[in-house]
């Protein structure tokens, strides 16, 4: 019995599942058949090529199917595969999916669909289906172990249209140390201009929007921490950065209306009801938009 035949036990999955078919190809037709040569490097290229071919041209309906297949695969595979192989296979799949969604496509609609499909798992960071908490490598390489989370990547690239969606789903509020995201937006070295939908966008304007969005979520922003970083020689991407952080986030008393927004969003977040739960509240649409960080 060669190494590949030991990787998985007998299991039955619905036919047509993208990931089931992919794992069948890997196990039944490994790249190397010699003893001791079966490993991560053998099957990663095949996984990446297969998923990249799909993700390069996929539309929203196709992406929905891909995510549905991945969720079904993870939920049904369980311990039917040898543990290390199962872990490596899912790591490569997640790394590839996140890389294409955030680093290659940068499309808000795809990000929102990913959040909708995995919303039920987001409260548990350790869950393998909480994709928004997994890491990926922005310059693709097989191992995501040294990668970054989608939120941190979006902060580094100042993609304000995608950051808005992540914040609406409460991702910043779930962050253990939100000030790190503010520091990244303001201080992370980056190109002056980036491509979005084949158009050049001024990244400084996006950085300003990102700071404004974060101020709609947080009750306080530690200007002292920012100034400490500046004293160490780091340069902000926008010089008048303090103009985009309201005084009520660092020196003046916080507005009551903002504290109400934080309180309501916190309750909805605890019940995993952001952002859809906002629109079930019996309040005027103007207030619903306010809670949804649109104003």
KEVOTI-968574 format. One record per residue (C-alpha): residue in three letters; x, y, z. Coordinates in steps of 0.25 Angstrom, whole numbers. Layout:
BEGIN
{r 'ALA' {X Y Z}}
...
***
This chain:
BEGIN
{r 'UNK' {0 0 0}}
{r 'UNK' {6 13 -4}}
{r 'UNK' {5 26 4}}
{r 'UNK' {-6 32 -4}}
{r 'UNK' {-15 21 -1}}
{r 'UNK' {-13 23 14}}
{r 'UNK' {-18 37 14}}
{r 'UNK' {-33 35 14}}
{r 'UNK' {-42 25 19}}
{r 'UNK' {-54 20 11}}
{r 'UNK' {-65 31 11}}
{r 'UNK' {-77 35 2}}
{r 'UNK' {-80 49 -2}}
{r 'UNK' {-90 55 -12}}
{r 'UNK' {-85 54 -26}}
{r 'UNK' {-82 67 -32}}
{r 'UNK' {-76 74 -20}}
{r 'UNK' {-64 82 -25}}
{r 'UNK' {-55 78 -13}}
{r 'UNK' {-59 64 -12}}
{r 'UNK' {-55 62 -27}}
{r 'UNK' {-42 70 -24}}
{r 'UNK' {-38 61 -13}}
{r 'UNK' {-42 48 -21}}
{r 'UNK' {-32 53 -32}}
{r 'UNK' {-21 56 -22}}
{r 'UNK' {-22 43 -14}}
{r 'UNK' {-24 34 -26}}
{r 'UNK' {-14 40 -35}}
{r 'UNK' {-3 46 -27}}
{r 'UNK' {8 54 -34}}
{r 'UNK' {19 45 -27}}
{r 'UNK' {17 30 -24}}
{r 'UNK' {30 27 -17}}
{r 'UNK' {30 24 -2}}
{r 'UNK' {34 36 6}}
{r 'UNK' {31 46 -5}}
{r 'UNK' {17 48 -3}}
{r 'UNK' {14 62 4}}
{r 'UNK' {9 76 4}}
{r 'UNK' {18 80 -8}}
{r 'UNK' {12 68 -17}}
{r 'UNK' {-3 72 -16}}
{r 'UNK' {-3 88 -14}}
{r 'UNK' {0 91 -28}}
{r 'UNK' {-12 83 -33}}
{r 'UNK' {-21 89 -22}}
{r 'UNK' {-17 103 -26}}
{r 'UNK' {-18 101 -41}}
{r 'UNK' {-32 95 -40}}
{r 'UNK' {-38 105 -31}}
{r 'UNK' {-31 117 -38}}
{r 'UNK' {-37 113 -51}}
{r 'UNK' {-51 113 -45}}
{r 'UNK' {-49 126 -37}}
{r 'UNK' {-42 134 -48}}
{r 'UNK' {-55 134 -56}}
{r 'UNK' {-66 131 -46}}
{r 'UNK' {-78 140 -44}}
{r 'UNK' {-86 141 -32}}
{r 'UNK' {-95 129 -34}}
{r 'UNK' {-83 121 -37}}
{r 'UNK' {-76 126 -24}}
{r 'UNK' {-88 123 -16}}
{r 'UNK' {-87 108 -21}}
{r 'UNK' {-73 107 -18}}
{r 'UNK' {-75 112 -4}}
{r 'UNK' {-87 103 -2}}
{r 'UNK' {-78 91 -7}}
{r 'UNK' {-67 95 3}}
{r 'UNK' {-76 96 15}}
{r 'UNK' {-82 83 12}}
{r 'UNK' {-69 76 10}}
{r 'UNK' {-63 81 23}}
{r 'UNK' {-76 78 31}}
{r 'UNK' {-77 63 25}}
{r 'UNK' {-62 60 24}}
{r 'UNK' {-60 60 39}}
{r 'UNK' {-49 50 43}}
{r 'UNK' {-51 42 31}}
{r 'UNK' {-37 47 26}}
{r 'UNK' {-24 45 32}}
{r 'UNK' {-23 58 41}}
{r 'UNK' {-10 64 36}}
{r 'UNK' {-15 62 21}}
{r 'UNK' {-29 68 25}}
{r 'UNK' {-23 80 31}}
{r 'UNK' {-13 83 20}}
{r 'UNK' {-24 81 9}}
{r 'UNK' {-33 91 16}}
{r 'UNK' {-22 101 19}}
{r 'UNK' {-18 101 4}}
{r 'UNK' {-33 102 0}}
{r 'UNK' {-36 114 9}}
{r 'UNK' {-22 121 6}}
{r 'UNK' {-26 120 -9}}
{r 'UNK' {-40 125 -7}}
{r 'UNK' {-37 137 1}}
{r 'UNK' {-25 140 -8}}
{r 'UNK' {-34 141 -20}}
{r 'UNK' {-46 148 -13}}
{r 'UNK' {-37 159 -6}}
{r 'UNK' {-24 160 -13}}
{r 'UNK' {-28 157 -27}}
{r 'UNK' {-43 161 -29}}
{r 'UNK' {-45 171 -18}}
{r 'UNK' {-59 171 -21}}
{r 'UNK' {-69 176 -10}}
{r 'UNK' {-80 167 -15}}
{r 'UNK' {-71 154 -14}}
{r 'UNK' {-67 158 0}}
{r 'UNK' {-81 161 5}}
{r 'UNK' {-85 147 -1}}
{r 'UNK' {-74 140 7}}
{r 'UNK' {-78 147 20}}
{r 'UNK' {-93 143 17}}
{r 'UNK' {-89 128 15}}
{r 'UNK' {-80 127 27}}
{r 'UNK' {-88 136 36}}
{r 'UNK' {-92 125 45}}
{r 'UNK' {-78 121 48}}
{r 'UNK' {-72 135 51}}
{r 'UNK' {-74 135 66}}
{r 'UNK' {-64 123 68}}
{r 'UNK' {-50 127 63}}
{r 'UNK' {-45 113 64}}
{r 'UNK' {-56 108 54}}
{r 'UNK' {-50 104 41}}
{r 'UNK' {-62 110 34}}
{r 'UNK' {-60 124 40}}
{r 'UNK' {-53 128 27}}
{r 'UNK' {-52 142 31}}
{r 'UNK' {-43 139 43}}
{r 'UNK' {-33 130 35}}
{r 'UNK' {-20 135 29}}
{r 'UNK' {-16 136 15}}
{r 'UNK' {-3 140 7}}
{r 'UNK' {-6 153 -1}}
{r 'UNK' {6 149 -11}}
{r 'UNK' {2 134 -12}}
{r 'UNK' {10 123 -7}}
{r 'UNK' {6 109 -2}}
{r 'UNK' {7 112 13}}
{r 'UNK' {-3 122 20}}
{r 'UNK' {4 120 33}}
{r 'UNK' {11 134 32}}
{r 'UNK' {-1 140 25}}
{r 'UNK' {-10 151 30}}
{r 'UNK' {-25 152 33}}
{r 'UNK' {-34 158 22}}
{r 'UNK' {-37 170 31}}
{r 'UNK' {-23 173 33}}
{r 'UNK' {-20 172 18}}
{r 'UNK' {-32 181 15}}
{r 'UNK' {-26 191 25}}
{r 'UNK' {-12 190 18}}
{r 'UNK' {-18 193 5}}
{r 'UNK' {-28 203 10}}
{r 'UNK' {-40 197 2}}
{r 'UNK' {-51 206 8}}
{r 'UNK' {-62 199 0}}
{r 'UNK' {-58 185 6}}
{r 'UNK' {-55 191 19}}
{r 'UNK' {-69 196 20}}
{r 'UNK' {-75 183 18}}
{r 'UNK' {-66 176 28}}
{r 'UNK' {-69 187 39}}
{r 'UNK' {-84 185 36}}
{r 'UNK' {-83 171 39}}
{r 'UNK' {-76 174 52}}
{r 'UNK' {-62 169 49}}
{r 'UNK' {-55 181 55}}
{r 'UNK' {-63 180 68}}
{r 'UNK' {-59 165 69}}
{r 'UNK' {-45 169 67}}
{r 'UNK' {-36 167 80}}
{r 'UNK' {-29 180 78}}
{r 'UNK' {-36 189 68}}
{r 'UNK' {-26 201 70}}
{r 'UNK' {-16 192 62}}
{r 'UNK' {-25 193 50}}
{r 'UNK' {-25 208 51}}
{r 'UNK' {-10 209 52}}
{r 'UNK' {-9 200 40}}
{r 'UNK' {-18 209 32}}
{r 'UNK' {-11 221 35}}
{r 'UNK' {4 216 36}}
{r 'UNK' {6 204 27}}
{r 'UNK' {15 207 16}}
{r 'UNK' {8 205 3}}
{r 'UNK' {7 210 -12}}
{r 'UNK' {1 223 -14}}
{r 'UNK' {-9 218 -24}}
{r 'UNK' {-16 205 -26}}
{r 'UNK' {-24 198 -37}}
{r 'UNK' {-39 196 -34}}
{r 'UNK' {-48 191 -45}}
{r 'UNK' {-37 195 -55}}
{r 'UNK' {-37 210 -50}}
{r 'UNK' {-26 217 -42}}
{r 'UNK' {-31 221 -29}}
{r 'UNK' {-24 231 -19}}
{r 'UNK' {-21 222 -7}}
{r 'UNK' {-20 235 2}}
{r 'UNK' {-34 237 0}}
{r 'UNK' {-38 223 3}}
{r 'UNK' {-29 224 16}}
{r 'UNK' {-38 236 20}}
{r 'UNK' {-50 228 17}}
{r 'UNK' {-45 216 25}}
{r 'UNK' {-42 225 37}}
{r 'UNK' {-56 231 37}}
{r 'UNK' {-62 217 36}}
{r 'UNK' {-54 212 48}}
{r 'UNK' {-58 224 56}}
{r 'UNK' {-73 220 54}}
{r 'UNK' {-70 207 61}}
{r 'UNK' {-61 210 72}}
{r 'UNK' {-64 219 84}}
{r 'UNK' {-49 223 86}}
{r 'UNK' {-37 224 77}}
{r 'UNK' {-24 224 84}}
{r 'UNK' {-17 237 78}}
{r 'UNK' {-6 235 88}}
{r 'UNK' {-2 221 82}}
{r 'UNK' {-2 228 68}}
{r 'UNK' {6 239 73}}
{r 'UNK' {16 229 80}}
{r 'UNK' {18 222 66}}
{r 'UNK' {20 236 60}}
{r 'UNK' {31 239 70}}
{r 'UNK' {38 226 66}}
{r 'UNK' {39 232 52}}
{r 'UNK' {27 225 45}}
{r 'UNK' {20 234 34}}
{r 'UNK' {5 235 33}}
{r 'UNK' {0 233 19}}
{r 'UNK' {-9 246 21}}
{r 'UNK' {-3 258 28}}
{r 'UNK' {-15 263 34}}
{r 'UNK' {-20 250 39}}
{r 'UNK' {-26 256 52}}
{r 'UNK' {-36 263 44}}
{r 'UNK' {-42 249 41}}
{r 'UNK' {-44 245 55}}
{r 'UNK' {-55 252 63}}
{r 'UNK' {-50 259 76}}
{r 'UNK' {-61 251 83}}
{r 'UNK' {-53 239 81}}
{r 'UNK' {-40 244 88}}
{r 'UNK' {-43 256 96}}
{r 'UNK' {-57 261 97}}
{r 'UNK' {-69 253 103}}
{r 'UNK' {-74 243 93}}
{r 'UNK' {-88 247 87}}
{r 'UNK' {-100 240 93}}
{r 'UNK' {-105 236 79}}
{r 'UNK' {-92 229 76}}
{r 'UNK' {-92 222 90}}
{r 'UNK' {-106 217 86}}
{r 'UNK' {-101 212 73}}
{r 'UNK' {-90 204 80}}
{r 'UNK' {-99 198 90}}
{r 'UNK' {-110 194 80}}
{r 'UNK' {-99 188 71}}
{r 'UNK' {-93 181 82}}
{r 'UNK' {-106 174 86}}
{r 'UNK' {-108 170 71}}
{r 'UNK' {-94 165 70}}
{r 'UNK' {-95 156 82}}
{r 'UNK' {-107 149 76}}
{r 'UNK' {-100 149 62}}
{r 'UNK' {-110 158 56}}
{r 'UNK' {-101 168 49}}
{r 'UNK' {-104 174 39}}
{r 'UNK' {-118 168 36}}
{r 'UNK' {-124 169 50}}
{r 'UNK' {-123 185 48}}
{r 'UNK' {-133 185 38}}
{r 'UNK' {-143 177 46}}
{r 'UNK' {-143 188 57}}
{r 'UNK' {-156 196 57}}
{r 'UNK' {-149 209 55}}
{r 'UNK' {-148 219 44}}
{r 'UNK' {-139 216 32}}
{r 'UNK' {-130 228 35}}
{r 'UNK' {-127 221 48}}
{r 'UNK' {-125 208 42}}
{r 'UNK' {-115 214 32}}
{r 'UNK' {-108 220 44}}
{r 'UNK' {-107 207 51}}
{r 'UNK' {-102 201 39}}
{r 'UNK' {-90 211 38}}
{r 'UNK' {-95 218 26}}
{r 'UNK' {-95 231 33}}
***
